[in-house]
Amino acid sequence: MRGNQMNTASNRPESPDIVKIETKGCRIEATGLARALKPGAMLQVGGETNTTIIKGGSVGHTRSHVKNKKPLTRSQRHPTQKELDMLCENLNREWKNLGRCLNLDDPQLDHIGEDYRGDGQHEINYRVLKKWKETFPECYTIAVLANALKEIGRGDLADELQ
């Protein structure tokens, strides 16, 4: 965010449009940040539990953990292609957290991110699931996948796997 960078010496923003930026644990408070962004510009702020998309001129939506409404499946069958496609369409940028919950290590995930960055989010999500299948074929089940989705706060997607 050129021109609106933090002044590290005083820990205050250099731009007068940004009133205050504070970190509180995992949370970032940025008062006045939406006014500082150009119209149409977007900034995504967040972590595992909460993501806020700030758009120039207004604050966008916040999505917290989505809990599952149905009991988690215990099915030991493999995910179908239709289920994988549904996950790849809806997982968004939570692919790295899902990969970690599926016991993929950071170097594997970093390679996927680098190798498929230009191919779009759907492809990155698909490659994470494919790497999980290749690395842990004995764990490649709907039950394990649903539990991992619940762990990353995507119970809504876990509910779709029955």
Phi, psi and chi 1 to 4 in degrees:
 res  aa     phi    psi   chi1   chi2   chi3   chi4
   1 MET       -   77.0 -161.1  166.1   68.2      -
   2 ARG   -60.7  136.8 -138.4  171.4  -96.3  157.8
   3 GLY    90.2  -18.4      -      -      -      -
   4 ASN  -125.2   34.1  -67.8  -29.7      -      -
   5 GLN   -82.0  156.7  -52.8 -133.6  -13.0      -
   6 MET   -71.5  139.3  -70.3  -67.2  -70.9      -
   7 ASN   -87.1  103.9  178.8  -23.8      -      -
   8 THR   -67.7  -26.6   54.5      -      -      -
   9 ALA   -66.6  -44.6      -      -      -      -
  10 SER  -101.8   -5.2   65.5      -      -      -
  11 ASN    59.7   27.8 -132.7   10.2      -      -
  12 ARG  -121.7  149.4  -70.5 -164.4  -57.8 -150.1
  13 PRO   -67.2  146.1   12.7  -15.6      -      -
  14 GLU   -77.4  -29.4  -66.9  174.2   -6.4      -
  15 SER   -82.2  134.8  167.6      -      -      -
  16 PRO   -70.0  -14.7   22.9  -30.1      -      -
  17 ASP   -71.9  -26.4  -66.9  -25.0      -      -
  18 ILE   -94.3  112.7  -58.7  174.9      -      -
  19 VAL   -73.9  -45.2  178.0      -      -      -
  20 LYS  -158.9  138.2  175.5  175.1   74.1  170.2
  21 ILE  -129.3  122.3  -64.7  179.7      -      -
  22 GLU  -133.2  147.7  -71.2 -177.8   27.8      -
  23 THR  -106.5  133.3   57.3      -      -      -
  24 LYS  -128.0   94.5  -64.8 -177.8  177.2 -176.7
  25 GLY    64.7 -119.9      -      -      -      -
  26 CYS   -90.3   -3.4  -64.9      -      -      -
  27 ARG   -96.7  142.8 -156.7  170.7   84.5 -153.7
  28 ILE  -117.5  126.7  -62.5  173.5      -      -
  29 GLU  -106.5  126.0  -71.5 -173.4    7.2      -
  30 ALA  -129.1   89.6      -      -      -      -
  31 THR   -76.3  129.0  -53.3      -      -      -
  32 GLY    83.0    2.1      -      -      -      -
  33 LEU   -64.9  -37.2 -176.1   57.5      -      -
  34 ALA   -61.6  -34.9      -      -      -      -
  35 ARG   -70.5  -27.2  -74.7  179.3  -66.4  145.0
  36 ALA   -77.2  -23.1      -      -      -      -
  37 LEU   -80.2  146.3  -66.2  173.9      -      -
  38 LYS   -68.6  149.7  -67.4 -179.8 -180.0  176.8
  39 PRO   -54.5  133.1  -24.8   33.4      -      -
  40 GLY    89.8  -17.3      -      -      -      -
  41 ALA   -75.3  150.3      -      -      -      -
  42 MET  -132.9  148.3  -71.3 -174.9    9.9      -
  43 LEU  -136.3  127.4  174.4   67.4      -      -
  44 GLN  -101.8  125.6 -175.1  170.1  -22.6      -
  45 VAL  -123.3  132.4  179.7      -      -      -
  46 GLY   157.4 -172.9      -      -      -      -
  47 GLY  -146.7 -148.1      -      -      -      -
  48 GLU   -65.3  -38.0  -71.1 -177.2   32.7      -
  49 THR   -97.4  -20.2   59.7      -      -      -
  50 ASN  -151.6  132.1 -147.3    1.5      -      -
  51 THR  -128.6  129.5  -59.4      -      -      -
  52 THR  -118.8  131.6  -59.2      -      -      -
  53 ILE  -105.6  120.2  -62.0  174.5      -      -
  54 ILE  -104.3  125.5  -58.7  170.6      -      -
  55 LYS  -109.2  147.8  -63.7 -179.6 -178.6  178.7
  56 GLY   -52.7  119.9      -      -      -      -
  57 GLY    95.4  -17.6      -      -      -      -
  58 SER  -158.2  162.4   66.4      -      -      -
  59 VAL   -95.5  131.4  176.5      -      -      -
  60 GLY   -80.9 -157.3      -      -      -      -
  61 HIS   -82.6  158.2   67.4  -79.1      -      -
  62 THR  -120.1  131.1  -61.8      -      -      -
  63 ARG  -120.1  114.4 -174.3 -178.2   51.0   75.8
  64 SER   -90.6 -177.2  -62.8      -      -      -
  65 HIS   -52.2  136.1  -86.3  -10.7      -      -
  66 VAL  -105.2  115.7 -179.8      -      -      -
  67 LYS   -80.4  149.4  -65.9 -174.9  178.3 -177.5
  68 ASN   -74.0  147.6   50.1  -50.4      -      -
  69 LYS  -101.3  -21.0  -64.7  178.4 -178.9  174.2
  70 LYS  -105.8  157.5  -58.5  176.2 -172.9  175.0
  71 PRO   -62.5  145.5  -14.6   22.9      -      -
  72 LEU   -64.3  141.0  -72.7  177.5      -      -
  73 THR   -68.9  151.5 -178.2      -      -      -
  74 ARG  -112.8   13.5  -65.3  179.7 -177.1 -155.7
  75 SER   -62.5  135.6  174.3      -      -      -
  76 GLN   -99.3    9.2  -64.6  -58.8  -55.7      -
  77 ARG   -75.6  163.4   69.7  175.3  175.7   81.3
  78 HIS   -81.4  149.8  -63.3  -53.3      -      -
  79 PRO   -62.8  142.0  -16.8   26.9      -      -
  80 THR   -81.1  164.8   64.7      -      -      -
  81 GLN   -61.9  -37.4 -172.4   61.2   46.6      -
  82 LYS   -62.2  -42.5 -175.5  176.9  178.6 -179.6
  83 GLU   -66.6  -40.7  -70.7  166.2  -32.9      -
  84 LEU   -62.3  -42.9  -65.8  175.6      -      -
  85 ASP   -62.6  -41.2  -74.1  -21.4      -      -
  86 MET   -61.0  -44.0  179.0  -84.6  -59.5      -
  87 LEU   -64.6  -44.3  -70.2  175.6      -      -
  88 CYS   -62.8  -32.9  -67.8      -      -      -
  89 GLU   -73.8  -31.1  -76.3  -62.2  -41.7      -
  90 ASN  -109.0   -9.3  -65.0  -67.1      -      -
  91 LEU   -72.5  -29.2 -168.0   56.4      -      -
  92 ASN    58.2 -134.1  -59.3  -38.4      -      -
  93 ARG   -92.8   17.7  -63.3 -160.8  165.3  -86.4
  94 GLU   -90.2   12.4  -65.2  138.3  -30.4      -
  95 TRP   -60.5  -37.8   60.7  -86.5      -      -
  96 LYS   -69.8  -41.9 -158.6  170.3 -115.5 -169.0
  97 ASN   -63.5  -41.0  -69.0  -27.0      -      -
  98 LEU   -63.3  -45.4  179.2   62.6      -      -
  99 GLY   -57.6  -41.9      -      -      -      -
 100 ARG   -64.3  -40.9  -72.1  179.6 -177.2  132.8
 101 CYS   -66.2  -24.0  -79.3      -      -      -
 102 LEU   -92.5   14.3  -65.3  171.3      -      -
 103 ASN    68.9   22.6  -67.6  -41.2      -      -
 104 LEU   -80.9  145.3  -62.9  176.1      -      -
 105 ASP   -92.5  163.7   58.6   31.1      -      -
 106 ASP   -58.3  -41.7  -79.0  -20.5      -      -
 107 PRO   -58.8  -40.4  -27.6   36.2      -      -
 108 GLN   -61.5  -45.3  -70.7  172.7  -50.4      -
 109 LEU   -67.1  -39.3  -65.1  169.9      -      -
 110 ASP   -62.1  -41.1  -69.0  -18.6      -      -
 111 HIS   -62.9  -42.7  -77.1  -67.4      -      -
 112 ILE   -61.0  -47.5  -68.5  169.9      -      -
 113 GLY   -58.6  -42.4      -      -      -      -
 114 GLU   -72.1  -45.4  -69.1  167.6   13.9      -
 115 ASP   -67.9  -29.9  -68.1  -12.1      -      -
 116 TYR  -118.5   12.3  -61.7   98.5      -      -
 117 ARG   -53.8  -42.6  176.8 -178.5   22.7 -141.7
 118 GLY   -77.0   -9.1      -      -      -      -
 119 ASP   -93.0   -4.0  -63.9  -32.2      -      -
 120 GLY    99.7  163.6      -      -      -      -
 121 GLN   -64.8  -38.9 -164.4   60.1   54.9      -
 122 HIS   -57.0  -45.5 -175.1  -78.1      -      -
 123 GLU   -66.9  -40.5 -173.2   65.1   19.3      -
 124 ILE   -60.9  -46.3  -68.7  171.8      -      -
 125 ASN   -59.6  -43.0  -62.7  -19.4      -      -
 126 TYR   -63.4  -42.5  178.6   76.2      -      -
 127 ARG   -66.6  -32.5  -66.3  -62.2  172.0  158.6
 128 VAL   -64.1  -46.1  166.8      -      -      -
 129 LEU   -65.7  -37.5  -65.4  169.4      -      -
 130 LYS   -66.0  -42.4 -175.8  175.9  179.4 -171.3
 131 LYS   -63.1  -39.4  177.8   58.1   84.1  173.0
 132 TRP   -60.4  -46.0  169.2   53.8      -      -
 133 LYS   -60.3  -42.8  177.0 -176.9  178.4 -179.1
 134 GLU   -70.0  -38.0  -67.4  167.4   -4.5      -
 135 THR   -81.0  -37.1  -52.4      -      -      -
 136 PHE  -130.9   65.9  -57.8  103.1      -      -
 137 PRO   -60.5  -29.2   18.0  -26.7      -      -
 138 GLU   -71.9  -18.4   68.4  -76.7   -4.4      -
 139 CYS  -103.5    2.0  -63.0      -      -      -
 140 TYR   -77.9   75.8 -174.4   68.8      -      -
 141 THR  -132.5  160.0   67.3      -      -      -
 142 ILE   -60.9  -39.8  -71.3  -68.6      -      -
 143 ALA   -61.9  -45.9      -      -      -      -
 144 VAL   -65.5  -42.6  171.4      -      -      -
 145 LEU   -64.9  -43.7 -174.9   53.6      -      -
 146 ALA   -62.2  -40.7      -      -      -      -
 147 ASN   -64.8  -41.0 -170.7   55.9      -      -
 148 ALA   -64.2  -40.5      -      -      -      -
 149 LEU   -63.3  -40.1  -71.2  163.8      -      -
 150 LYS   -62.2  -42.0  176.9 -174.6  171.0 -114.9
 151 GLU   -62.8  -32.5  -71.4  -62.5  -46.9      -
 152 ILE   -92.5    9.1   66.2  164.8      -      -
 153 GLY    84.0   22.1      -      -      -      -
 154 ARG  -115.7   55.2  -68.3  -53.8  -53.2  -96.6
 155 GLY   -59.7  -28.1      -      -      -      -
 156 ASP   -60.4  -39.2   58.1  -32.4      -      -
 157 LEU   -76.0  -35.0  -63.1  178.2      -      -
 158 ALA   -60.8  -37.1      -      -      -      -
 159 ASP   -62.3  -28.0  -76.3  -15.4      -      -
 160 GLU   -74.9  -15.9  -62.8  -65.8  -40.7      -
 161 LEU   -96.6   91.5  -58.3  174.7      -      -
 162 GLN  -127.2      -  -62.0  -63.2  -39.9      -
